[in-house]
Amino acid sequence: MLEAKLKMNLLNISSLIARTYGDHGSCVMGYNLLLDGKPVVPQPAQGSSTCEFVYSTLTRIMKANGVDESRITINYGVMD
C-alpha cells in the first residue's frame, strides 16, 4: 500500500503532467495504473499517449520510492 503522502504526490504529478502535456493519442476508457490490482490515480486523460507518458513517469517515481515493480501493472483499457 502506498503511504498517503506519496499517493497525494502521485495524484498531483499526474494532474500537472496531463495539464502540461495535453490530451494526446487515441481515446481510451479504463486505462489504469494499478498497484496490487488497485488504481493508483484516476485516468489522467482520454488520450492513450498522455496516459502512457503519465503512467511511465509515475511508475519510475514509485520504483524510486521502494515499490517493487512486480506490484505495478497497467490496464490498457478499451478504445472509445
The 8 nearest C-alpha neighbors of each residue, nearest first, counted from 0:
[[1, 2, 34, 35, 3, 66, 6, 37],
 [2, 0, 6, 3, 5, 4, 66, 34],
 [1, 3, 5, 4, 6, 0, 7, 8],
 [2, 4, 6, 5, 7, 1, 8, 0],
 [3, 5, 7, 6, 2, 8, 1, 9],
 [6, 4, 8, 7, 2, 3, 9, 1],
 [5, 7, 9, 3, 8, 4, 1, 2],
 [8, 6, 10, 4, 9, 5, 3, 11],
 [7, 9, 5, 11, 10, 6, 12, 4],
 [10, 8, 12, 6, 7, 11, 13, 5],
 [9, 11, 7, 13, 8, 12, 40, 6],
 [10, 12, 8, 14, 13, 9, 15, 7],
 [13, 11, 9, 15, 14, 10, 8, 16],
 [12, 14, 10, 16, 11, 15, 53, 9],
 [15, 13, 17, 11, 12, 16, 18, 10],
 [14, 16, 12, 18, 17, 13, 19, 11],
 [15, 17, 19, 13, 18, 14, 20, 12],
 [16, 18, 14, 20, 21, 15, 19, 43],
 [19, 17, 15, 21, 16, 20, 14, 22],
 [18, 20, 16, 17, 21, 15, 14, 22],
 [21, 19, 17, 16, 18, 22, 49, 23],
 [22, 20, 18, 17, 19, 23, 49, 16],
 [21, 23, 46, 49, 44, 45, 17, 20],
 [24, 22, 46, 48, 49, 21, 47, 25],
 [25, 23, 46, 48, 47, 26, 49, 22],
 [24, 26, 46, 47, 27, 23, 78, 48],
 [25, 27, 46, 45, 79, 78, 47, 24],
 [28, 26, 78, 79, 77, 45, 47, 76],
 [27, 29, 76, 77, 30, 79, 78, 45],
 [28, 30, 76, 31, 77, 27, 75, 74],
 [31, 29, 76, 75, 74, 28, 42, 27],
 [32, 30, 74, 73, 29, 42, 33, 38],
 [31, 33, 73, 38, 39, 72, 54, 74],
 [34, 32, 38, 37, 72, 36, 39, 71],
 [33, 35, 71, 36, 37, 70, 39, 38],
 [34, 36, 70, 37, 33, 71, 72, 0],
 [35, 37, 33, 34, 38, 72, 71, 70],
 [36, 38, 33, 34, 35, 39, 32, 31],
 [39, 37, 33, 40, 32, 31, 34, 36],
 [38, 40, 33, 32, 34, 37, 41, 6],
 [41, 39, 38, 10, 42, 32, 9, 13],
 [40, 42, 43, 39, 38, 31, 10, 32],
 [41, 43, 44, 31, 30, 40, 50, 29],
 [44, 42, 41, 17, 50, 13, 14, 45],
 [45, 43, 46, 42, 22, 50, 49, 17],
 [44, 46, 26, 27, 47, 28, 22, 43],
 [47, 45, 24, 23, 26, 25, 22, 49],
 [46, 48, 24, 50, 25, 49, 27, 51],
 [49, 47, 24, 51, 23, 50, 46, 52],
 [48, 50, 52, 46, 23, 51, 47, 22],
 [49, 51, 47, 53, 48, 52, 54, 44],
 [52, 50, 48, 54, 49, 53, 55, 47],
 [51, 53, 49, 55, 50, 54, 48, 56],
 [54, 52, 50, 56, 51, 55, 13, 49],
 [55, 53, 57, 51, 56, 52, 58, 50],
 [54, 56, 58, 52, 57, 53, 51, 59],
 [57, 55, 53, 59, 54, 58, 52, 60],
 [56, 58, 54, 60, 59, 55, 61, 53],
 [57, 59, 55, 61, 60, 56, 54, 62],
 [60, 58, 62, 56, 57, 61, 63, 55],
 [61, 59, 57, 63, 58, 62, 64, 56],
 [60, 62, 64, 58, 66, 63, 59, 57],
 [61, 63, 66, 59, 65, 64, 60, 58],
 [64, 62, 60, 61, 65, 59, 66, 58],
 [65, 63, 61, 62, 66, 60, 5, 59],
 [64, 66, 62, 63, 67, 61, 60, 68],
 [67, 65, 62, 61, 64, 68, 63, 70],
 [68, 66, 69, 70, 62, 65, 71, 61],
 [67, 69, 70, 71, 66, 62, 58, 72],
 [68, 70, 67, 71, 72, 66, 35, 34],
 [69, 71, 35, 68, 34, 67, 72, 66],
 [72, 70, 34, 68, 69, 33, 35, 73],
 [73, 71, 33, 32, 34, 70, 74, 36],
 [72, 74, 32, 31, 33, 75, 71, 30],
 [73, 75, 31, 30, 76, 32, 72, 29],
 [74, 76, 30, 73, 31, 77, 29, 27],
 [77, 75, 29, 30, 28, 74, 27, 78],
 [76, 78, 27, 28, 79, 29, 75, 30],
 [79, 77, 27, 26, 28, 76, 25, 47],
 [78, 27, 26, 77, 28, 25, 45, 76]]
